Amino acid sequence: MRSLLALAACAALAAALPACKQDEGGPVKITVTKNGYEPATVRAKAGQPLTLVVTRTTDETCATEFFLPEENLNVPLPLNQPVTITFTPKQAGKLRYSCAMRMFFGDIEVK
């Protein structure tokens, strides 16, 4: 019984993990904090434009750029200024974005 409760608790926790999905063409907001990119996972659909609005709120990390090599993106993130990034993921899979030094990461799960 205890293991069943633990399994249910783990499933509930996994469902509550932060992931952000683009709402009917609306932008996905990502904040760069001292902990990195938040939320760290974004969901998108292949063949549909994805708009991210990325705001860096700290100078405590090297995450001063949005680097996504598969989409040929390397976008500077000025402090406390929202930056809009729009592109169309071409195929299903996972795209990993990072800072230029590749110390902070996030993922775009494309379905």
N, C-alpha and C positions, 0 to 999 in steps of 0.2 A: 504494500500500500504506500509506504514511504517513497519508494522509487517511482511510483505512478504520480505522486504529488510533485516530486522533483522534476519529472519529465514535463508535467503540465506547466510548472513554473518556468522552466527553460523555454518552452514554446511561447509562453506569454511574453517573456523578456525579448526573445528574438523578434516577435511581431512589433514590439515597441521600439526597437532600435531606430535611430533617426535615419531616414532616407527621404529624399524629396523628389516628387514627381511633378513634371511640368503639367499644369492644369490648362487644358484646352488652348494651347498656344500662349499662355501667360508665362512670364519669366520665372526662372528658379533663382531664388536669392541664396548666395553663398557668402558667408562672412569668414574672413581670415583673422583668427585670434591667435593668442600665444600658444594654443593647442593645435593650430593648423587650420585646415579648411573645414567649416561646419555648415551644413551637414557634409560628411565625408563621402556619402553616396548619393548620386542623382540618377533617376531613372528617365529614360527617353525612348522614343520609337524610331526605328530605322526609317530613313527617307522623309522624316518630318523635321522641320527646323527646330532647333533647341536654342533658347535664349537664356543666358546666365547673366545675372547681375551680381558681380563680385565686389565686395567692399572689404578692404584691408583696414582693420581697426587697431593694429599694434605695430610698433617698431621693434618688438622684442624677438622677432624671428627673421629668417632669410626669405620668407614667403612674400616677396615683393613683386612676383610675376606669376602669371598663369601660363604654364607650359604644357602644351598638348601636341606632341610631335606628330601623331597620326593625322591630325587635322592642320598641321603646319601653323600652329598658334603659339606665339610667345608674346604675351600681352603684359605690359607694365601695370602694376596696381599701385597708384599713388595713395598715400595714407588718407583715410577717411573720405575717399571719393568713390562713389559707385562707378563701376566700369561695366558696360554692356558688351557681352560677347555672344554673337549669334553664328551658328554653323549648323549643317545638316549631317548627322551621323549616317553613313552610307549603309552599314550592315550591322546585324545583331552581334553582340559580344560585349566585352568590357573594354572601355577606354580608360586609361590611367592618366590623370593630370597631376602636375607637381609644381613645386617652385623650381627655379632654374638649377639649384644645387641638388635637387632630387632628395631633399630631406623631409619634406612634407608632401603628402599624397592625398588624392581623392579619386573616386571612381565614378564613371558614367556607365550604368548598366543599360545597354541598348537592346531592346526586344524587337 
